[in-house]
Amino acid sequence: MARKASNTRKAVVTIAAWSIGFLIFFPILWIIILGFKSEGDAIKTPLQVLFSDWTLQSYHDVQARSNYGRHFWNSVILSVGSTVIALAIAIPAAWSMAFVPGRRTKDLLMWMLSTKMMPAVGVLVPMYLLFRDFGLLDSRIGLVGVLTLINLPIVVWMLYTYFKEIPGEILEAARMDGASLKSEILYVLTPMAVPGIASTMLLNIILAWNEAFWTLQLTTSQAAPLTQFIASYSSPEGLFYAKLSAASTMAIAPILILGWFSQKQLVRGLTFGAVK
C-alpha cells in the first residue's frame, strides 16, 4: 500500500513538473510556430493558426530586409566581451571580499546589489549625454562597457558565494609554499571554482544577450545587436506578427542552443558547494 502511494505521488509530481515546464516553454513554442505562418494566418485564432499552411516566407522576408549576420556578430561581441571584462574585474574583487573581508564588506555587497534595483530609465539622460560627448553612440566599445557595468554586481555576488565555499586553509597553504597573489588566484582559486565561474559566465552571457533597454537606446545600426533586429519589426504601420516571430526565433535560437548544451555545467555551477 505504501509503495503504491509512493508511486502515485511520483506520478503526480512528474505530471505537474511536465505541465509547468510546458507552460513555461509554450510562449517560445508559439513564437516558433508563428514564424512558419503567413502574415494573414498569424492573426487568426489559435486553432486556425495550427491547421493553416506552413511556409518559410517570413524567414525569406526577414533575411532579405535585414542583415542578420551583422546583428548576430554584434550580439556575440557584446555578450562575450562584457563577460570577459566582468570576470576579469569580479574574480579578484570576489576573492578579496571572500578571503580578506573588511568591516564594510557586506555593506558594499548590498550596495552593489541595490544598484540593480534602480530603474534604468532614471539614468538614461546622463548616460546618453556621456555617450554623445565621448563619441560612443552606436559603438560596440560603449555598449560593452555598459553591459559590463550593469551585470557586474550579479557577477561579483555569484563569485563571492562560490568562493566562500572554498576552504581558506587551501589558499593559506599555497601562500606558505611561496605562491604570489597572482599565482594564488590564477592557479589555486580559479581551478577550484571552475564550475561556479562557468555558470556565472553563462548567466552573464545570457543577460547580456537579452539586454534590450540600453541596446535600443544607445544604438541605431552599426553596433545594433539582435534585440534591435527584433525591434525593427515593430513599426508605426503595425506589428508584422509572422516576421516578428521569425526574427525572434532567429534571435533566441543561438542562446537556446548554448543553454541546452551547457545545462549540465550550469546546474553543476548553481549547486556548487551544496551539501550532497
FIDO-609436 format. One record per residue (C-alpha): residue in three letters; x, y, z. Coordinates in steps of 0.5 Angstrom, whole numbers, padded with zeros to 4 digits, always signed. Layout:
<sites>
ALAXYZ ...
</sites>
This chain:
<sites>
MET+0000+0000+0000 ALA+0006+0005+0002 ARG+0009+0003-0005 LYS+0003+0004-0009 ALA+0002+0011-0005 SER+0009+0013-0007 ASN+0009+0011-0014 THR+0002+0015-0014 ARG+0006+0021-0011 LYS+0012+0021-0016 ALA+0007+0020-0022 VAL+0003+0027-0020 VAL+0010+0030-0019 THR+0012+0028-0025 ILE+0006+0030-0029 ALA+0006+0037-0025 ALA+0013+0038-0027 TRP+0012+0037-0034 SER+0006+0041-0034 ILE+0010+0047-0031 GLY+0015+0046-0036 PHE+0010+0046-0042 LEU+0007+0052-0039 ILE+0014+0056-0039 PHE+0016+0054-0046 PHE+0009+0055-0049 PRO+0010+0062-0051 ILE+0017+0060-0054 LEU+0014+0055-0058 TRP+0008+0059-0060 ILE+0013+0064-0063 ILE+0017+0059-0067 ILE+0010+0056-0070 LEU+0008+0063-0072 GLY+0015+0064-0075 PHE+0013+0059-0080 LYS+0006+0062-0082 SER+0004+0068-0087 GLU+0002+0075-0084 GLY-0005+0073-0086 ASP-0005+0067-0082 ALA-0001+0069-0076 ILE-0007+0074-0074 LYS-0012+0068-0074 THR-0015+0064-0068 PRO-0010+0059-0065 LEU-0014+0053-0068 GLN-0014+0056-0075 VAL-0006+0058-0074 LEU-0004+0051-0072 PHE-0008+0048-0078 SER-0006+0053-0083 ASP-0001+0052-0088 TRP+0007+0052-0086 THR+0012+0057-0090 LEU+0019+0060-0090 GLN+0016+0066-0093 SER+0017+0070-0087 TYR+0024+0068-0086 HIS+0026+0070-0093 ASP+0023+0076-0092 VAL+0027+0078-0086 GLN+0033+0075-0089 ALA+0032+0080-0095 ARG+0030+0086-0091 SER+0036+0086-0085 ASN+0043+0084-0084 TYR+0042+0078-0079 GLY+0049+0076-0079 ARG+0052+0083-0077 HIS+0047+0083-0072 PHE+0049+0076-0069 TRP+0056+0078-0069 ASN+0055+0085-0065 SER+0051+0080-0060 VAL+0057+0076-0060 ILE+0062+0081-0059 LEU+0058+0085-0054 SER+0056+0079-0049 VAL+0063+0075-0050 GLY+0067+0082-0049 SER+0063+0084-0043 THR+0063+0078-0040 VAL+0071+0077-0040 ILE+0072+0084-0037 ALA+0067+0083-0032 LEU+0070+0076-0030 ALA+0077+0080-0030 ILE+0074+0085-0025 ALA+0070+0081-0021 ILE+0075+0075-0019 PRO+0080+0079-0016 ALA+0074+0083-0012 ALA+0070+0077-0010 TRP+0077+0074-0008 SER+0078+0080-0003 MET+0071+0080+0000 ALA+0071+0073+0001 PHE+0078+0072+0004 VAL+0080+0078+0006 PRO+0074+0081+0009 GLY+0073+0088+0012 ARG+0068+0091+0017 ARG+0064+0094+0011 THR+0065+0088+0006 LYS+0057+0086+0007 ASP+0055+0093+0006 LEU+0059+0094+0000 LEU+0056+0088-0003 MET+0049+0090-0001 TRP+0050+0097-0004 MET+0053+0094-0011 LEU+0046+0089-0011 SER+0042+0095-0010 THR+0044+0099-0016 LYS+0041+0093-0020 MET+0034+0096-0017 MET+0035+0103-0020 PRO+0030+0104-0026 ALA+0035+0104-0032 VAL+0031+0110-0035 GLY+0033+0114-0029 VAL+0040+0115-0031 LEU+0038+0115-0039 VAL+0039+0122-0040 PRO+0046+0123-0037 MET+0048+0116-0040 TYR+0046+0119-0047 LEU+0050+0125-0046 LEU+0056+0122-0044 PHE+0056+0117-0050 ARG+0054+0123-0054 ASP+0060+0127-0051 PHE+0065+0122-0052 GLY+0063+0119-0059 LEU+0061+0113-0056 LEU+0054+0113-0059 ASP+0052+0107-0064 SER+0059+0104-0062 ARG+0061+0097-0059 ILE+0066+0099-0054 GLY+0061+0104-0051 LEU+0056+0098-0050 VAL+0061+0093-0048 GLY+0062+0098-0042 VAL+0055+0099-0041 LEU+0053+0091-0041 THR+0060+0090-0036 LEU+0057+0095-0031 ILE+0050+0093-0031 ASN+0052+0086-0030 LEU+0058+0087-0025 PRO+0054+0087-0019 ILE+0051+0080-0020 VAL+0058+0077-0023 VAL+0061+0079-0016 TRP+0056+0077-0012 MET+0056+0070-0015 LEU+0063+0069-0015 TYR+0063+0071-0008 THR+0058+0066-0006 TYR+0062+0061-0009 PHE+0069+0063-0007 LYS+0066+0063+0001 GLU+0065+0055+0000 ILE+0073+0054-0001 PRO+0077+0053+0005 GLY+0081+0059+0006 GLU+0086+0054+0009 ILE+0088+0051+0002 LEU+0090+0059+0000 GLU+0094+0059+0006 ALA+0098+0053+0005 ALA+0099+0056-0002 ARG+0102+0062+0001 MET+0106+0058+0006 ASP+0109+0055-0001 GLY+0111+0061-0003 ALA+0105+0063-0008 SER+0104+0070-0010 LEU+0098+0073-0010 LYS+0097+0073-0018 SER+0099+0065-0017 GLU+0094+0064-0012 ILE+0088+0067-0016 LEU+0090+0064-0022 TYR+0093+0057-0021 VAL+0090+0055-0014 LEU+0083+0059-0013 THR+0081+0059-0020 PRO+0081+0052-0022 MET+0078+0050-0016 ALA+0072+0055-0017 VAL+0071+0053-0025 PRO+0064+0050-0024 GLY+0062+0057-0021 ILE+0066+0061-0025 ALA+0063+0057-0031 SER+0056+0058-0029 THR+0057+0066-0028 MET+0060+0066-0035 LEU+0054+0063-0038 LEU+0049+0067-0034 ASN+0052+0074-0036 ILE+0053+0072-0043 ILE+0045+0070-0043 LEU+0044+0077-0039 ALA+0048+0081-0044 TRP+0045+0077-0050 ASN+0038+0079-0048 GLU+0039+0086-0046 ALA+0034+0091-0049 PHE+0034+0097-0046 TRP+0041+0100-0047 THR+0042+0097-0054 LEU+0036+0100-0056 GLN+0037+0107-0053 LEU+0045+0107-0055 THR+0045+0104-0062 THR+0042+0105-0069 SER+0045+0101-0074 GLN+0053+0100-0073 ALA+0053+0096-0066 ALA+0046+0094-0066 PRO+0045+0087-0063 LEU+0039+0082-0064 THR+0035+0086-0060 GLN+0035+0092-0065 PHE+0034+0087-0070 ILE+0027+0084-0067 ALA+0025+0091-0065 SER+0026+0093-0072 TYR+0019+0089-0074 SER+0015+0094-0069 SER+0013+0100-0073 PRO+0008+0105-0074 GLU+0005+0102-0079 GLY+0003+0096-0074 LEU+0006+0089-0072 PHE+0008+0084-0077 TYR+0007+0078-0073 ALA+0010+0073-0077 LYS+0016+0077-0079 LEU+0017+0079-0072 SER+0016+0072-0069 ALA+0021+0069-0075 ALA+0026+0075-0073 SER+0025+0073-0065 THR+0026+0066-0067 MET+0033+0067-0070 ALA+0035+0072-0065 ILE+0034+0067-0059 ALA+0036+0060-0063 PRO+0043+0061-0061 ILE+0042+0063-0054 LEU+0037+0057-0053 ILE+0042+0052-0056 LEU+0048+0055-0052 GLY+0044+0054-0046 TRP+0042+0047-0048 PHE+0049+0044-0049 SER+0051+0047-0043 GLN+0046+0046-0038 LYS+0050+0041-0034 GLN+0055+0045-0033 LEU+0050+0051-0031 VAL+0047+0046-0026 ARG+0053+0044-0023 GLY+0056+0051-0022 LEU+0049+0053-0019 THR+0050+0047-0014 PHE+0057+0049-0013 GLY+0058+0048-0005 ALA+0052+0045-0004 VAL+0051+0039+0001 LYS+0051+0033-0003 
</sites>
